[in-house]
Structures are given as structure tokens and as C-alpha cells.
Amino acid sequence: MTIPIRSFLLLQGPPGPLFRRLGDALRERGHRVCRVNLGGGDRLDWPEGAIDYRGTFSEWPTFVDRLLREQSITDLLLFGDCRPYHVKAHGIAKLRGVRTFVLEEGYLRPNWMTLELDGVNARSSLRGSKEWFLAEAAHLPEVPSLPTIGASFRRRARDSYWYYHHVVTGRLRYPHYRSHRKGSLFMEGLGWTWRLLRQDRRERLAQRTWAAVRGRKVFLFPLQLSGDFQIRAHSPFVDMQGATAYVLESFAMHSPGDAHLLIKRHPLDSSFFDWGGFVARLARRLQVADRVHFIDGGDLDEMAAETTGLICVNSTSATLALLHGKPVCAIGGAIYKMEGLTHCGHVDDFWSAPRAPQPGLFEAFRKVLVDRCLVRGGLASESAVDTLVEGMLKRMAV
């Protein structure tokens, strides 16, 4: 069977070599590949053979439309569907009937990434009822037990640091480009350096805190990144500080006296924001300082397996708890937020009555995701990227 020749347009990918390697693999299979660099970080990851876009954001939709027409583009590939440049490109592609694949961090963790047609997370076409997931899963095979994908925090931090370093230093070449990330990219780079230097110390403190609360009635609240579009576009909160205050106030007013709350910093948060001090001040004001704990490190999977219940905005970390049959309460929009799988009432009620997921429902949910939109691999090691490229090629049927 001959596979038709397709023409791919690749916009911004995750920091690192993934999109360049994917482009090489597509060309090896006889497909055409067009890449647009929007800023210096994109140029770092794809230094040759790309089109530099140096126009204004206002001119971007017309540029994309011209490119789609002149290059006879059949497929558009994006990392994330909420970045301003990606939103406009997606809209223009839809007008011309161009397929759009959206790559994102995996709905299931670890070892998976998400690759869906048209959109991810709150825009996913897989947002169904528990009855729908159970019916769909009834015809699907069990998810096989596969080896862990290699990952290195230092590798991920390095790729992110140099990407955003070149966004800053590349502003003369790309005068109109503005990153979707909030805040100072220069300060973010310094933050990565500081976190890497203090990594061993942070892990020691995290282990000590976890050991002190382990075995108690502990609720887990994993923080997300304030700049993530999961917070900015798919939640009722302006940032994670607001979400944290909301959860802490609910905990202080409605949790049993023997319950503890463990707040875990996001591993990719490179800001200089003093989360430990912020949490401690809030906990003192709410008179629950002895029951609220902050942690910057540790094994999230281990914590999720032993928690009394996990609270999050809409983090994919929730699937770690669901995998272990633990109760989950999501206070933002999430693909896994459904009756029977997660707590669908108010968070105030969750502290006293956390309910485990309906038996078999998470397994059904997982089967459908693996069948429809997940690819094995990751971004934090050479082997993970290689595995991800192969998975993406299969998912895109090339």
C-alpha cells in the first residue's frame, strides 16, 4: 500500500530537538516539511532550512494562509493549542480544511505524551461521560505493561534554559516576537540556574518533610505553573497563588482536625517566587500552620499512591492518584473530570468525604486515551525523544 505524500507545516515545538528530529523522519518517508521559526529559541532548535517570520502579530494570519496555499500544506503540527500564534494559525488552517495535530504533555504520567486532532485538554474531542468511556473501552485491549521511559530533570531544564536564553538574545532578528510566557525570560533563565545548583538540598528537605507526614491523613495539592494555559485558559484562577489561597481557605474551614495538606511545588517552576513563605503565611493567618506543609521535590508518584485524596486545578498529576484508586478533586476544567471518576461537587465537601473512583472506570478511561490520542515517549532524554518520534509518526499515519 502506497502512503500518499503529505506536506507538513511545523510551528513551535517544545524546547529541545523533538520537532527537528520529527521533521527529518517525515522527510525520510518522502513527505514535505516546512518549518517556521518565530523567535530565537525556535532558531536554536531548528537552525537551518526554516522560514524566519519577522512580521507583526497582526500580519501573522495572512502569512500563514499564504504559506498554506503556496506550500500545499495538508497537516499543521503545534505544541499546545493556546499560544496566541498557534490559535490564529489553527483558525486559518481550519478555513482551508488543513488537518491540525496538537502535541501536549501526556494526559497520563509518566511515559506518555498527547497527540490529538484539533485540540487537547478542555478542547479535546474525547470529553465524554463515564457511560461513553465504558462502552468504548469494552472493545479495546488491555494497556500493556511497558518499560519506563528514561528522563532527566537536568536535561529538561537545560533545553528550557537555552531555548528561552535565545528568545531573549534573538530579539534583533525577530523584533516583533513576544513569547507566550509571562514574566522576564532573563529572570527565568537565572531561576533555572539557581534551581539546578540547589537541587540536592531541595531533595533532602523534601524527603524530610514527606517522612514527617507520611502515614497520616494527608491531602496532596500539586502546584501547576501560573503561566501554563491550563491555568490561564481553562481555570477560574488568574494564577496559582490565587488557586492556592482558594484551596487553603477551603481546607482551613472544612477539613477534619486530623487532616494535613501537603503542597508540592511544580518541578519546572523556575521562578524566584517564595512559595514556602507564601504558604506558611497563609497557613498562619488561617490558623492551620501545624497541618499545612510545603515541599519542593520528592517522588510525586509515591505521594499520589499514599495520599488520602489529591486536589488540583486540572493537572495531569491527578491521573497518578486515579491509577492508584485514590480520590481526586479538580477545581478547573480537565479531561478526566467526570462523575464516577473524580469528585464533582465543591472542594469544601471533599475534605470530609473523599470518594475513590468507580471500580474499572479509570482503566476504561486509560484504554480509550491510549487508543485515541496518547504516544509513548517524552522530552527529557535521547531515548525518550526517539521513542516519541516513532509514536508520533504512527499516530499521524505516515
Secondary structure, 3 states (H helix, E strand, C coil): CCCCCCEEEECCCCCCCHHHHHHHHHHHCCCEEEEEECCHHHHHHCCCCCEECCCCCCCHHHHHHHHHHHCCCCEEEEECCCCHHHHHHHHHHHHCCCEEEEEEECCCCCCEEEEEECCCHHHCCCCCCHHHHHHHHCCCCCCCCCCCCCCCHHHHHHHHHHHHHHHHHCCCCCCCCCCCCCCCHHHHHHHHHHHHHCHHHHHHHHHHHHHHHCCCEEEEEECCCCCCHHHHCCCCCCCHHHHHHHHHHHHHHHCCCCEEEEEECCCCCCCCCCHHHHHHHHHHHCCCCCCEEEECCCCHHHHHHHCCEEEECCCCCHHHHHHCCCCEEECCCCCCCCECCEECCCHHHHCCCCCCCCCCHHHHHHHHHHHHCEEECCCCCHHHHHHHHHHHHHHCCC
